[in-house]
Every structure is written in structure tokens, then in C-alpha cells.
Amino acid sequence: MLGGGGGPIGQFPLEQWFYEMPVCTRWWTAATVATSLLVQCHIITPFQLFYSFRAVFVKNQFWRLLTTFVYFGPLSLDLLFHVFFLQRYSRLLEESSGRSPAHFSWLLLYATSILLCLSPMLSMPFLGSALSSSLVYIWSRRNPETRLSFLGLLVFTAPYLPWVLMAFSLVLHGTVPKDEICGVIVGHVWYFFSDVYPSLHNGQRPLDPPDWWRRIFEARPTDTGAQEINNEIAAAAAPEVR
């Protein structure tokens, strides 16, 4: 049931929260939770989800190109932690990229493609954390004055967020979070060429989505000027009515 100008009514808070998310973040979050539930219920196993060059391009298991980015582990506190940061900072970044999903989806395509290329060299079968770290890094660099609180104990500005999360992961798991480090590097390349490089090279933005990609997501604008000219020509050619 839809309300008037006040938005949807008759929805549960969780449902409302879900539909308020922009489209890319919404379905990435939904796929992440659904995948963990399927693994928890033993319907699928993590061995069917990780990325392997041989499995994808020799055995034609192309679904792994996507599932490697949506599995963060079984249902646990660690999964909730990942889902929270995923939906929060992915949502903020997607909302700041404008109404059209063209820019944010191009960012996702860039990051996922680079991470898939790096995965065999760095032995990273699951890439969800790396992709999430890329988005967190980009958001943090674009909001340098934002103050954050981690677990209510540590207060810092946004650019330190990726490093705080890495330190927390190191303490929690006892291993160097190479997937998050890799994600930060991928995110920094995007940030540099999207936010720093243009000001140094006359506004050139080499990582902006191409026109053909924008046309997939954006309706073709109506050429009102041409339409007005056509109307004037038609009016001039029409016989005068007395």
C-alpha cells in the first residue's frame, strides 16, 4: 500500500529500511544475506561460491564471478559486522553519485574486474571484503571532515576509517587482512583518477563511465530545442486559416 506524498506506509521497519536503499546497494545486501542463509541451511557450500580462474574459464562455472563478492561467511557476528559496513558506506557512496545508478555501477564494475584479476596472484578466493573496503576507502577520502566513533570508544575523522577497520580485523582474526589492503589500493586508484587527477589535467576524468554505459541506465534526454524548431517549421509550412 502506497501513501500520498509521505512515502510508503504499512511497511515493517526492516522492509522500509530495505526499500530505502538505492538499487545496487539493496540487491548486494540482499544477495549477501541470502547466500549466507543458503550456506547455513546446507543448501549450498562455500566451495561452490569462491572464485577460481580454472573453475570459471575452464569448467564454465560463471556464477563464481558474482558469488565471490556476496559471501562473507556463515551467520555470525562477523557477518553482521560486514553487512552493516557494506550497506552503510555503499549506500552513502551510491546516493552521493546521483540519481542514476550509472556512475556507481561503473565503479562496481571497475573494482570487481580489478579484484578478479588480482585474486589468483594473491590467493584471495572470496572478494566481498576487498570490494567493501574499496567503497569504504573512497567514501572516507571524499568526506575528510566527517567525525566517526568506533564501538563508542575511538573517535576519529573519516580518512582513518579503513585503517581502523584493518586494525580491528587484525585483532579479531590474528592475520594480516590482505583482502582489505588490496581493496584500499583498488579504491585509491579510483579516488585518484576521479577526484585528484581531473584538477591537475583540465578536468579530464579517465574513469568516468562511457556514454554507452550511461545509456543503459539513463533515459535519452528529449531534445527540446530540435522539437521547437520542427514545430516552427511545421507551423510556417501549414496553410493560413482565415
KOLMI-348921 format. One record per residue: residue number from 0; residue in one letter; y negated, x, z negated of N, C-alpha, C in turn. Coordinates in nm, 2 decimals, decimal comma, m for minus. Layout:
num; residuo; nyy; nxx; nzz; cayy; caxx; cazz; cyy; cxx; czz
NUM; A; Y; X; Z; Y; X; Z; Y; X; Z
...
***
This chain:
num; residuo; nyy; nxx; nzz; cayy; caxx; cazz; cyy; cxx; czz
0; M; 0,12; 0,09; 0,00; 0,00; 0,00; 0,00; m0,12; 0,09; 0,00
1; L; m0,22; 0,06; 0,09; m0,34; 0,14; 0,10; m0,46; 0,07; 0,05
2; G; m0,54; 0,14; m0,02; m0,66; 0,08; m0,07; m0,77; 0,09; 0,03
3; G; m0,89; 0,05; 0,00; m1,00; 0,05; 0,09; m1,06; 0,19; 0,10
4; G; m1,18; 0,21; 0,06; m1,24; 0,35; 0,07; m1,19; 0,44; m0,04
5; G; m1,12; 0,39; m0,14; m1,09; 0,47; m0,26; m0,96; 0,55; m0,24
6; G; m0,89; 0,53; m0,12; m0,77; 0,61; m0,10; m0,65; 0,53; m0,14
7; P; m0,53; 0,59; m0,14; m0,41; 0,51; m0,16; m0,39; 0,47; m0,31
8; I; m0,35; 0,35; m0,33; m0,32; 0,30; m0,46; m0,17; 0,26; m0,47
9; G; m0,13; 0,24; m0,59; 0,01; 0,20; m0,61; 0,11; 0,32; m0,59
10; Q; 0,06; 0,44; m0,60; 0,15; 0,56; m0,59; 0,17; 0,62; m0,73
11; F; 0,29; 0,68; m0,75; 0,31; 0,76; m0,87; 0,23; 0,89; m0,86
12; P; 0,19; 0,95; m0,97; 0,11; 1,07; m0,97; 0,17; 1,18; m0,89
13; L; 0,31; 1,20; m0,90; 0,37; 1,30; m0,82; 0,36; 1,27; m0,67
14; E; 0,38; 1,15; m0,63; 0,37; 1,11; m0,49; 0,23; 1,13; m0,44
15; Q; 0,13; 1,09; m0,52; m0,01; 1,11; m0,48; m0,04; 1,26; m0,47
16; W; 0,00; 1,34; m0,56; m0,02; 1,49; m0,55; 0,05; 1,54; m0,43
17; F; 0,16; 1,49; m0,39; 0,23; 1,54; m0,27; 0,15; 1,51; m0,14
18; Y; 0,10; 1,39; m0,13; 0,04; 1,35; m0,01; m0,11; 1,40; 0,00
19; E; m0,16; 1,44; m0,11; m0,30; 1,50; m0,11; m0,29; 1,64; m0,05
20; M; m0,18; 1,71; m0,05; m0,17; 1,84; 0,00; m0,19; 1,84; 0,15
21; P; m0,25; 1,94; 0,21; m0,26; 1,95; 0,36; m0,12; 1,97; 0,42
22; V; m0,11; 1,94; 0,55; 0,02; 1,92; 0,61; 0,11; 2,04; 0,60
23; C; 0,06; 2,16; 0,63; 0,15; 2,28; 0,63; 0,20; 2,31; 0,49
24; T; 0,11; 2,31; 0,39; 0,15; 2,33; 0,25; 0,24; 2,23; 0,20
25; R; 0,22; 2,10; 0,24; 0,30; 1,99; 0,19; 0,45; 2,01; 0,23
26; W; 0,47; 2,04; 0,36; 0,61; 2,05; 0,41; 0,68; 2,18; 0,37
27; W; 0,60; 2,28; 0,35; 0,66; 2,41; 0,30; 0,70; 2,39; 0,15
28; T; 0,62; 2,32; 0,07; 0,66; 2,30; m0,06; 0,78; 2,21; m0,07
29; A; 0,78; 2,10; 0,01; 0,89; 2,01; 0,01; 1,02; 2,08; 0,06
30; A; 1,01; 2,16; 0,16; 1,13; 2,23; 0,20; 1,18; 2,33; 0,10
31; T; 1,09; 2,39; 0,02; 1,13; 2,49; m0,08; 1,21; 2,42; m0,19
32; V; 1,16; 2,30; m0,24; 1,22; 2,23; m0,34; 1,36; 2,17; m0,29
33; A; 1,36; 2,12; m0,17; 1,48; 2,06; m0,12; 1,59; 2,16; m0,10
34; T; 1,55; 2,28; m0,05; 1,65; 2,39; m0,03; 1,71; 2,43; m0,16
35; S; 1,63; 2,44; m0,27; 1,69; 2,48; m0,40; 1,78; 2,37; m0,45
36; L; 1,74; 2,25; m0,43; 1,83; 2,14; m0,48; 1,96; 2,14; m0,40
37; L; 1,96; 2,16; m0,28; 2,09; 2,17; m0,20; 2,17; 2,28; m0,24
38; V; 2,11; 2,40; m0,28; 2,19; 2,51; m0,33; 2,25; 2,48; m0,47
39; Q; 2,16; 2,42; m0,55; 2,20; 2,38; m0,69; 2,32; 2,28; m0,68
40; C; 2,32; 2,19; m0,59; 2,43; 2,09; m0,57; 2,55; 2,15; m0,49
41; H; 2,55; 2,27; m0,46; 2,66; 2,34; m0,38; 2,68; 2,28; m0,25
42; I; 2,58; 2,22; m0,19; 2,59; 2,16; m0,05; 2,58; 2,28; 0,05
43; I; 2,49; 2,37; 0,02; 2,48; 2,49; 0,10; 2,48; 2,61; 0,00
44; T; 2,49; 2,73; 0,06; 2,49; 2,85; m0,02; 2,37; 2,94; 0,03
45; P; 2,33; 3,03; m0,06; 2,22; 3,13; m0,02; 2,27; 3,22; 0,10
46; F; 2,40; 3,23; 0,12; 2,45; 3,32; 0,23; 2,42; 3,25; 0,36
47; Q; 2,39; 3,12; 0,36; 2,36; 3,05; 0,49; 2,21; 3,05; 0,52
48; L; 2,13; 3,11; 0,43; 1,99; 3,10; 0,43; 1,91; 3,23; 0,46
49; F; 1,97; 3,34; 0,42; 1,89; 3,46; 0,44; 1,88; 3,51; 0,58
50; Y; 1,78; 3,59; 0,61; 1,75; 3,64; 0,74; 1,84; 3,77; 0,77
51; S; 1,90; 3,76; 0,88; 1,98; 3,88; 0,93; 1,96; 3,89; 1,08
52; F; 1,92; 4,00; 1,13; 1,90; 4,01; 1,27; 2,03; 3,98; 1,35
53; R; 2,14; 4,03; 1,30; 2,26; 4,01; 1,37; 2,30; 3,86; 1,37
54; A; 2,28; 3,80; 1,25; 2,32; 3,66; 1,24; 2,24; 3,57; 1,33
55; V; 2,11; 3,60; 1,34; 2,02; 3,52; 1,42; 2,04; 3,54; 1,57
56; F; 2,03; 3,67; 1,61; 2,03; 3,70; 1,76; 2,16; 3,73; 1,82
57; V; 2,27; 3,75; 1,74; 2,40; 3,77; 1,80; 2,48; 3,65; 1,78
58; K; 2,48; 3,59; 1,66; 2,56; 3,47; 1,63; 2,48; 3,34; 1,65
59; N; 2,35; 3,35; 1,69; 2,27; 3,23; 1,73; 2,25; 3,14; 1,61
60; Q; 2,23; 3,19; 1,49; 2,20; 3,11; 1,37; 2,05; 3,11; 1,35
61; F; 1,98; 3,04; 1,44; 1,84; 3,05; 1,45; 1,77; 2,98; 1,33
62; W; 1,84; 2,90; 1,25; 1,78; 2,83; 1,14; 1,74; 2,93; 1,03
63; R; 1,80; 3,05; 1,03; 1,76; 3,15; 0,93; 1,62; 3,20; 0,95
64; L; 1,56; 3,19; 1,07; 1,42; 3,23; 1,09; 1,33; 3,14; 1,00
65; L; 1,37; 3,02; 0,96; 1,29; 2,94; 0,87; 1,34; 2,94; 0,73
66; T; 1,47; 2,93; 0,71; 1,52; 2,92; 0,57; 1,49; 3,04; 0,49
67; T; 1,48; 3,16; 0,55; 1,44; 3,27; 0,47; 1,31; 3,26; 0,40
68; F; 1,22; 3,17; 0,45; 1,09; 3,15; 0,39; 1,08; 3,04; 0,29
69; V; 1,19; 2,96; 0,28; 1,18; 2,84; 0,19; 1,28; 2,85; 0,07
70; Y; 1,35; 2,96; 0,06; 1,45; 2,97; m0,06; 1,39; 3,08; m0,15
71; F; 1,36; 3,03; m0,28; 1,31; 3,12; m0,38; 1,41; 3,13; m0,50
72; G; 1,53; 3,08; m0,48; 1,63; 3,09; m0,59; 1,67; 2,95; m0,63
73; P; 1,77; 2,94; m0,72; 1,82; 2,81; m0,77; 1,71; 2,75; m0,87
74; L; 1,74; 2,63; m0,91; 1,65; 2,56; m1,00; 1,63; 2,64; m1,13
75; S; 1,51; 2,68; m1,16; 1,49; 2,76; m1,28; 1,34; 2,77; m1,31
76; L; 1,30; 2,83; m1,42; 1,16; 2,85; m1,45; 1,10; 2,94; m1,35
77; D; 1,17; 3,04; m1,30; 1,12; 3,13; m1,19; 1,08; 3,05; m1,07
78; L; 1,17; 2,95; m1,03; 1,14; 2,87; m0,91; 1,01; 2,79; m0,93
79; L; 1,00; 2,73; m1,05; 0,87; 2,65; m1,08; 0,75; 2,74; m1,07
80; F; 0,76; 2,86; m1,11; 0,65; 2,96; m1,11; 0,61; 2,98; m0,96
81; H; 0,72; 3,00; m0,88; 0,69; 3,03; m0,74; 0,63; 2,91; m0,67
82; V; 0,68; 2,79; m0,69; 0,64; 2,67; m0,63; 0,49; 2,64; m0,67
83; F; 0,46; 2,67; m0,80; 0,32; 2,65; m0,84; 0,22; 2,73; m0,76
84; F; 0,25; 2,86; m0,75; 0,16; 2,95; m0,69; 0,16; 2,93; m0,54
85; L; 0,28; 2,89; m0,48; 0,29; 2,87; m0,34; 0,19; 2,75; m0,30
86; Q; 0,21; 2,63; m0,37; 0,14; 2,52; m0,33; m0,01; 2,53; m0,37
87; R; m0,04; 2,60; m0,48; m0,18; 2,61; m0,52; m0,26; 2,69; m0,42
88; Y; m0,22; 2,81; m0,39; m0,30; 2,90; m0,31; m0,28; 2,88; m0,17
89; S; m0,17; 2,83; m0,12; m0,15; 2,79; 0,01; m0,24; 2,67; 0,04
90; R; m0,25; 2,58; m0,05; m0,33; 2,46; m0,03; m0,48; 2,50; m0,03
91; L; m0,52; 2,58; m0,12; m0,66; 2,63; m0,12; m0,70; 2,70; 0,01
92; L; m0,61; 2,78; 0,06; m0,64; 2,86; 0,18; m0,64; 2,76; 0,30
93; E; m0,54; 2,67; 0,31; m0,54; 2,58; 0,42; m0,66; 2,48; 0,42
94; E; m0,70; 2,44; 0,31; m0,81; 2,35; 0,30; m0,94; 2,42; 0,34
95; S; m0,95; 2,55; 0,31; m1,07; 2,62; 0,35; m1,07; 2,66; 0,49
96; S; m0,96; 2,64; 0,56; m0,96; 2,68; 0,71; m1,00; 2,57; 0,80
97; G; m1,04; 2,45; 0,74; m1,09; 2,34; 0,82; m0,99; 2,23; 0,83
98; R; m1,04; 2,12; 0,90; m0,96; 2,00; 0,91; m0,84; 2,02; 1,00
99; S; m0,85; 2,10; 1,10; m0,74; 2,12; 1,19; m0,64; 2,22; 1,13
100; P; m0,51; 2,20; 1,15; m0,41; 2,30; 1,10; m0,40; 2,42; 1,19
101; A; m0,47; 2,43; 1,30; m0,45; 2,53; 1,40; m0,47; 2,67; 1,34
102; H; m0,58; 2,69; 1,26; m0,60; 2,83; 1,21; m0,50; 2,87; 1,10
103; F; m0,47; 2,77; 1,01; m0,37; 2,81; 0,91; m0,23; 2,83; 0,96
104; S; m0,19; 2,74; 1,06; m0,06; 2,76; 1,11; m0,05; 2,88; 1,20
105; W; m0,16; 2,93; 1,26; m0,16; 3,06; 1,33; m0,14; 3,17; 1,23
106; L; m0,21; 3,16; 1,11; m0,19; 3,26; 1,01; m0,04; 3,26; 0,96
107; L; 0,02; 3,15; 0,95; 0,16; 3,15; 0,91; 0,25; 3,21; 1,01
108; L; 0,22; 3,18; 1,14; 0,30; 3,24; 1,25; 0,28; 3,39; 1,25
109; Y; 0,16; 3,44; 1,23; 0,14; 3,58; 1,23; 0,22; 3,65; 1,11
110; A; 0,20; 3,59; 0,99; 0,26; 3,65; 0,87; 0,42; 3,65; 0,88
111; T; 0,47; 3,53; 0,92; 0,62; 3,52; 0,93; 0,67; 3,62; 1,04
112; S; 0,60; 3,63; 1,15; 0,65; 3,72; 1,26; 0,65; 3,87; 1,21
113; I; 0,55; 3,91; 1,14; 0,54; 4,05; 1,09; 0,65; 4,07; 0,99
114; L; 0,66; 3,98; 0,90; 0,76; 3,99; 0,79; 0,91; 3,99; 0,85
115; L; 0,93; 3,91; 0,95; 1,07; 3,91; 1,01; 1,09; 4,05; 1,08
116; C; 0,99; 4,11; 1,13; 1,01; 4,24; 1,19; 1,03; 4,35; 1,09
117; L; 0,97; 4,34; 0,97; 0,98; 4,44; 0,86; 1,11; 4,42; 0,78
118; S; 1,16; 4,30; 0,78; 1,28; 4,27; 0,69; 1,40; 4,36; 0,71
119; P; 1,44; 4,39; 0,83; 1,56; 4,48; 0,84; 1,53; 4,62; 0,80
120; M; 1,41; 4,67; 0,81; 1,38; 4,80; 0,77; 1,36; 4,82; 0,62
121; L; 1,33; 4,71; 0,55; 1,30; 4,72; 0,41; 1,41; 4,64; 0,33
122; S; 1,51; 4,59; 0,40; 1,63; 4,52; 0,33; 1,57; 4,41; 0,25
123; M; 1,50; 4,32; 0,31; 1,45; 4,20; 0,24; 1,51; 4,08; 0,31
124; P; 1,62; 4,03; 0,26; 1,68; 3,91; 0,32; 1,61; 3,78; 0,31
125; F; 1,54; 3,77; 0,19; 1,46; 3,64; 0,17; 1,31; 3,68; 0,17
126; L; 1,23; 3,61; 0,24; 1,09; 3,65; 0,27; 0,99; 3,55; 0,21
127; G; 1,03; 3,45; 0,14; 0,94; 3,35; 0,08; 0,84; 3,41; m0,01
128; S; 0,88; 3,50; m0,10; 0,78; 3,56; m0,19; 0,68; 3,65; m0,12
129; A; 0,73; 3,72; m0,01; 0,64; 3,80; 0,06; 0,53; 3,72; 0,13
130; L; 0,57; 3,61; 0,19; 0,48; 3,52; 0,26; 0,38; 3,46; 0,16
131; S; 0,43; 3,42; 0,05; 0,34; 3,36; m0,06; 0,24; 3,46; m0,10
132; S; 0,29; 3,59; m0,12; 0,20; 3,70; m0,16; 0,09; 3,72; m0,06
133; S; 0,12; 3,71; 0,07; 0,02; 3,73; 0,17; m0,09; 3,63; 0,16
134; L; m0,05; 3,50; 0,13; m0,15; 3,40; 0,12; m0,24; 3,41; 0,00
135; V; m0,17; 3,45; m0,11; m0,24; 3,47; m0,24; m0,34; 3,59; m0,22
136; Y; m0,30; 3,69; m0,15; m0,39; 3,81; m0,13; m0,51; 3,77; m0,05
137; I; m0,49; 3,70; 0,06; m0,60; 3,66; 0,15; m0,70; 3,57; 0,07
138; W; m0,65; 3,47; m0,01; m0,73; 3,38; m0,08; m0,81; 3,46; m0,19
139; S; m0,75; 3,55; m0,25; m0,81; 3,63; m0,36; m0,93; 3,72; m0,31
140; R; m0,91; 3,77; m0,19; m1,02; 3,86; m0,13; m1,13; 3,77; m0,08
141; R; m1,11; 3,65; m0,04; m1,21; 3,56; 0,01; m1,29; 3,49; m0,11
142; N; m1,24; 3,50; m0,23; m1,30; 3,44; m0,35; m1,32; 3,54; m0,46
143; P; m1,40; 3,65; m0,43; m1,41; 3,76; m0,52; m1,48; 3,73; m0,66
144; E; m1,56; 3,62; m0,66; m1,63; 3,59; m0,78; m1,55; 3,49; m0,87
145; T; m1,44; 3,43; m0,82; m1,37; 3,33; m0,90; m1,30; 3,40; m1,02
146; R; m1,32; 3,34; m1,13; m1,25; 3,39; m1,25; m1,12; 3,31; m1,28
147; L; m1,02; 3,38; m1,31; m0,89; 3,32; m1,34; m0,84; 3,36; m1,47
148; S; m0,74; 3,28; m1,53; m0,68; 3,31; m1,65; m0,53; 3,30; m1,63
149; F; m0,46; 3,41; m1,67; m0,31; 3,41; m1,65; m0,24; 3,39; m1,78
150; L; m0,17; 3,28; m1,79; m0,10; 3,23; m1,91; m0,19; 3,22; m2,03
151; G; m0,32; 3,20; m2,01; m0,41; 3,18; m2,12; m0,44; 3,31; m2,20
152; L; m0,39; 3,42; m2,15; m0,40; 3,55; m2,22; m0,50; 3,65; m2,16
153; L; m0,49; 3,65; m2,02; m0,56; 3,75; m1,95; m0,66; 3,69; m1,85
154; V; m0,79; 3,73; m1,86; m0,89; 3,67; m1,78; m0,94; 3,78; m1,68
155; F; m0,95; 3,75; m1,55; m0,98; 3,85; m1,45; m1,04; 3,78; m1,33
156; T; m1,10; 3,85; m1,24; m1,15; 3,79; m1,12; m1,04; 3,79; m1,01
157; A; m1,06; 3,70; m0,91; m0,95; 3,67; m0,82; m0,90; 3,79; m0,74
158; P; m0,97; 3,89; m0,70; m0,91; 4,01; m0,63; m0,80; 4,08; m0,71
159; Y; m0,80; 4,06; m0,84; m0,69; 4,13; m0,92; m0,56; 4,04; m0,93
160; L; m0,57; 3,92; m0,88; m0,45; 3,83; m0,89; m0,32; 3,88; m0,83
161; P; m0,32; 3,93; m0,71; m0,19; 3,99; m0,66; m0,13; 4,10; m0,74
162; W; m0,22; 4,18; m0,80; m0,17; 4,29; m0,88; m0,12; 4,24; m1,02
163; V; m0,18; 4,14; m1,07; m0,13; 4,08; m1,19; 0,00; 4,02; m1,17
164; L; 0,02; 3,95; m1,06; 0,15; 3,88; m1,03; 0,26; 3,99; m1,01
165; M; 0,22; 4,10; m0,95; 0,32; 4,21; m0,93; 0,36; 4,27; m1,06
166; A; 0,27; 4,29; m1,15; 0,30; 4,34; m1,28; 0,39; 4,25; m1,36
167; F; 0,36; 4,12; m1,35; 0,44; 4,02; m1,42; 0,58; 4,01; m1,36
168; S; 0,59; 4,03; m1,23; 0,73; 4,03; m1,17; 0,80; 4,15; m1,21
169; L; 0,73; 4,27; m1,22; 0,80; 4,39; m1,26; 0,85; 4,38; m1,40
170; V; 0,77; 4,32; m1,49; 0,82; 4,30; m1,63; 0,93; 4,20; m1,64
171; L; 0,92; 4,09; m1,55; 1,02; 3,98; m1,56; 1,16; 4,02; m1,50
172; H; 1,15; 4,10; m1,39; 1,28; 4,13; m1,32; 1,32; 4,28; m1,34
173; G; 1,23; 4,36; m1,38; 1,26; 4,50; m1,41; 1,28; 4,58; m1,28
174; T; 1,23; 4,53; m1,17; 1,24; 4,61; m1,04; 1,10; 4,60; m0,97
175; V; 1,08; 4,70; m0,89; 0,95; 4,71; m0,82; 0,96; 4,59; m0,71
176; P; 0,86; 4,50; m0,72; 0,86; 4,39; m0,62; 0,81; 4,43; m0,48
177; K; 0,90; 4,49; m0,41; 0,87; 4,54; m0,28; 0,83; 4,43; m0,18
178; D; 0,89; 4,31; m0,20; 0,86; 4,20; m0,11; 0,71; 4,15; m0,13
179; E; 0,67; 4,15; m0,26; 0,53; 4,12; m0,28; 0,43; 4,23; m0,23
180; I; 0,47; 4,35; m0,25; 0,39; 4,46; m0,20; 0,38; 4,45; m0,04
181; C; 0,49; 4,42; 0,02; 0,49; 4,40; 0,17; 0,40; 4,29; 0,21
182; G; 0,40; 4,18; 0,13; 0,32; 4,06; 0,16; 0,17; 4,09; 0,14
183; V; 0,14; 4,18; 0,04; 0,00; 4,22; 0,03; m0,05; 4,30; 0,15
184; I; 0,04; 4,39; 0,20; 0,00; 4,47; 0,31; m0,03; 4,38; 0,44
185; V; 0,07; 4,29; 0,46; 0,05; 4,19; 0,57; m0,08; 4,11; 0,55
186; G; m0,10; 4,06; 0,43; m0,22; 3,99; 0,41; m0,35; 4,07; 0,42
187; H; m0,35; 4,19; 0,39; m0,46; 4,28; 0,40; m0,50; 4,30; 0,55
188; V; m0,40; 4,32; 0,63; m0,43; 4,33; 0,78; m0,50; 4,21; 0,83
189; W; m0,45; 4,09; 0,79; m0,51; 3,97; 0,84; m0,66; 3,96; 0,78
190; Y; m0,67; 3,99; 0,66; m0,80; 3,98; 0,59; m0,90; 4,07; 0,66
191; F; m0,86; 4,19; 0,69; m0,95; 4,29; 0,75; m0,99; 4,25; 0,89
192; F; m0,90; 4,20; 0,97; m0,94; 4,17; 1,11; m1,00; 4,03; 1,12
193; S; m0,99; 3,95; 1,02; m1,06; 3,82; 1,02; m1,19; 3,81; 0,94
194; D; m1,20; 3,90; 0,84; m1,32; 3,89; 0,76; m1,41; 4,01; 0,76
195; V; m1,35; 4,13; 0,78; m1,43; 4,25; 0,78; m1,46; 4,30; 0,92
196; Y; m1,36; 4,31; 1,01; m1,38; 4,36; 1,14; m1,48; 4,29; 1,22
197; P; m1,50; 4,15; 1,22; m1,60; 4,09; 1,30; m1,74; 4,13; 1,27
198; S; m1,77; 4,16; 1,15; m1,91; 4,20; 1,12; m1,94; 4,34; 1,17
199; L; m1,84; 4,42; 1,20; m1,85; 4,56; 1,25; m1,85; 4,57; 1,40
200; H; m1,80; 4,46; 1,46; m1,78; 4,47; 1,61; m1,83; 4,34; 1,68
201; N; m1,96; 4,31; 1,65; m2,03; 4,20; 1,72; m1,95; 4,07; 1,71
202; G; m1,89; 4,04; 1,60; m1,83; 3,91; 1,58; m1,70; 3,89; 1,65
203; Q; m1,64; 3,99; 1,70; m1,50; 3,98; 1,76; m1,40; 3,95; 1,65
204; R; m1,31; 3,85; 1,68; m1,21; 3,81; 1,59; m1,07; 3,82; 1,65
205; P; m1,01; 3,93; 1,66; m0,89; 3,95; 1,73; m0,77; 3,87; 1,69
206; L; m0,77; 3,82; 1,56; m0,66; 3,75; 1,51; m0,68; 3,60; 1,51
207; D; m0,79; 3,55; 1,56; m0,81; 3,41; 1,58; m0,71; 3,34; 1,67
208; P; m0,67; 3,22; 1,65; m0,57; 3,15; 1,73; m0,63; 3,14; 1,88
209; P; m0,54; 3,16; 1,98; m0,59; 3,15; 2,11; m0,61; 3,00; 2,15
210; D; m0,67; 2,98; 2,26; m0,71; 2,84; 2,30; m0,59; 2,75; 2,32
211; W; m0,48; 2,81; 2,37; m0,36; 2,72; 2,40; m0,30; 2,68; 2,27
212; W; m0,31; 2,76; 2,16; m0,26; 2,72; 2,03; m0,35; 2,61; 1,97
213; R; m0,48; 2,62; 1,98; m0,57; 2,52; 1,93; m0,54; 2,39; 1,99
214; R; m0,52; 2,39; 2,13; m0,50; 2,27; 2,20; m0,37; 2,19; 2,15
215; I; m0,28; 2,26; 2,09; m0,16; 2,19; 2,04; m0,20; 2,10; 1,92
216; F; m0,29; 2,15; 1,84; m0,33; 2,08; 1,71; m0,46; 2,00; 1,72
217; E; m0,54; 2,03; 1,82; m0,67; 1,97; 1,82; m0,68; 1,89; 1,95
218; A; m0,74; 1,76; 1,93; m0,76; 1,68; 2,04; m0,87; 1,74; 2,13
219; R; m0,85; 1,72; 2,26; m0,95; 1,77; 2,35; m1,08; 1,70; 2,34
220; P; m1,19; 1,77; 2,31; m1,32; 1,70; 2,29; m1,37; 1,63; 2,42
221; T; m1,43; 1,52; 2,40; m1,48; 1,45; 2,51; m1,61; 1,51; 2,56
222; D; m1,62; 1,53; 2,69; m1,73; 1,60; 2,75; m1,84; 1,49; 2,77
223; T; m1,92; 1,46; 2,67; m2,02; 1,35; 2,68; m2,12; 1,38; 2,78
224; G; m2,16; 1,51; 2,80; m2,27; 1,54; 2,89; m2,22; 1,51; 3,03
225; A; m2,10; 1,54; 3,07; m2,05; 1,51; 3,20; m2,04; 1,36; 3,22
226; Q; m1,99; 1,29; 3,12; m1,98; 1,15; 3,13; m2,11; 1,08; 3,15
227; E; m2,22; 1,13; 3,09; m2,35; 1,07; 3,11; m2,40; 1,10; 3,25
228; I; m2,38; 1,21; 3,30; m2,42; 1,24; 3,44; m2,34; 1,15; 3,54
229; N; m2,21; 1,13; 3,52; m2,14; 1,04; 3,60; m2,19; 0,90; 3,60
230; N; m2,23; 0,86; 3,48; m2,28; 0,72; 3,47; m2,41; 0,71; 3,54
231; E; m2,50; 0,81; 3,54; m2,63; 0,81; 3,61; m2,61; 0,80; 3,76
232; I; m2,51; 0,88; 3,81; m2,48; 0,88; 3,95; m2,43; 0,75; 3,99
233; A; m2,34; 0,69; 3,91; m2,29; 0,56; 3,95; m2,40; 0,45; 3,95
234; A; m2,49; 0,46; 3,85; m2,60; 0,36; 3,85; m2,69; 0,38; 3,96
235; A; m2,72; 0,50; 4,01; m2,81; 0,52; 4,12; m2,75; 0,47; 4,25
236; A; m2,61; 0,49; 4,26; m2,55; 0,45; 4,39; m2,52; 0,30; 4,39
237; A; m2,53; 0,23; 4,28; m2,50; 0,09; 4,28; m2,61; 0,01; 4,35
238; P; m2,58; m0,10; 4,42; m2,69; m0,18; 4,49; m2,78; m0,25; 4,38
239; E; m2,91; m0,25; 4,41; m3,00; m0,31; 4,32; m2,98; m0,46; 4,32
240; V; m2,98; m0,52; 4,20; m2,96; m0,67; 4,19; m3,09; m0,73; 4,17
241; R; m3,13; m0,82; 4,25; m3,26; m0,89; 4,24; m3,24; m1,03; 4,18
***
